[in-house]
Amino acid sequence: MAVGARSGHGEPERRPGDEGHPGETPRNPGGRPEPRAEAGPPAGDDPGVRPPADPGNPDEAPRTDAGRSDGRQPPGPGADPEPARREPSRSRSFWKELPLLIGIALLLALVIKTFLVQAFSIPSDSMQNTLQRGDRVLVDKLTPWFGSKPERGEVVVFHDPGGWLGETPAANNGPIGGGIQKVLSFVGLMPSAEEKDLIKRVIATGGDTVECKGDNQPVVVNGKPLDEPYIYPGNTPCSDKPFGPVKVPEGRIWVMGDHRQDSLDSRWHMEGDKFQGTVPEDDVVGRAVAVAWPLNRLDFLSVPKTFDQPGLNAAGAAVPPALGLAGALPVVLWRRRRIARAAEAGETVRAAAAGERVVRAGTRGIRAGRRG
């Protein structure tokens, strides 16, 4: 019976008992092959034989018979190596990081609302058709930090100067709804139920004179009539409440709604008010720059062209020439005095020259008399 087989290139099969082939293991008389001497480590370096542990050396751990300090047997030949130990994962799960992400988002929203942009909801129809009830507008709160002031034609949000909104009871949303609204309003995602803000268009600023005589006549600012295509269709500029002329105090603004016959604006708060219905600039939250919601009404709130007409800034335009005249007057006076001094100096020089000529003529006469 054959005990082994391999494929070769025409090499005959070798059977037990065949001799004379090179490289064959010599066999003993019993037919079993003699064990070969395997190459191994030199004496004294046998990995399976280790010297006894030194009891006096504290750094050397006691070994077992197999040479392992942990008592486990080393893997035998052909055994699989020990699996690598898995380190515990240090990364946080999504649910552990979620509160942190929410906190950062709320903090950023608070910073944006306080210093950059805040969203406001339109609660009435006083600015139709420019703004509809339920629109969300974005109000610029950054530029006022750099000294920007309201300009004619801008749509602005401002705090109630006092009594414009009356005593409107706050809506009762329950403890849960009220708490949610307070949190969202704190970060600028919802309007506050406690703050009373209004939104109107600036018609005149400090130093302007504004009036409207009614009977479908236009609003007049500094003697210039306004062409107001943004007024609600079918409304008149001020037929329901004529006013003026009103001189707007410095640091205040005159505001009106685009839906003139449905807006309780500056016209309706003139009586009993020493400022004649004007609003302090310090009460202005910021300029409404865009409609952000709903998406089908996305739009920028630009300043109408009628507020750019020549001569509307007549009151302000007279200031630079007056300042220029005041600055030029000292220069003119100084130049005239210089010319006068030069003229006086010239007269003195001419008088001296004439006197010198007289002296010379006299000297010549004396000399001629001596010669004669």
Secondary structure, 3 states (H helix, E strand, C coil): CCCCCCCCCCCCCCCCCCCCCCCCCCECCCCCECCCCCCCCCCCCCCCCCCCCCCCCCCCCCCCCCCCCCCCCCCCCCCCCCCCCCCCCCCCCHHHHHHHHHHHHHHHHHHHHHHCEEEEECCCCCCCCCCCCCCEEEEECCHHHHCCCCCCCCEEEEECCCCCCCCCCCCCCHHHHHHHHHHHHHCCCCCCCCCCEEEEEEEECCCCEEEECCCCCCCEECCEECCCCCCCCCCCCCCCCCEEEEECCCCEEEEECCCHHHCCCHHHHCCCCCCCCCEEHHHEEEEEEEEEECHHHCEECCCCHHHHCCCCCHHHHCHHHHHHHHHHHHHHHHHHHHHHHHHHHHHHHHHHHHHHHHHHHHHHHHHHHHHC
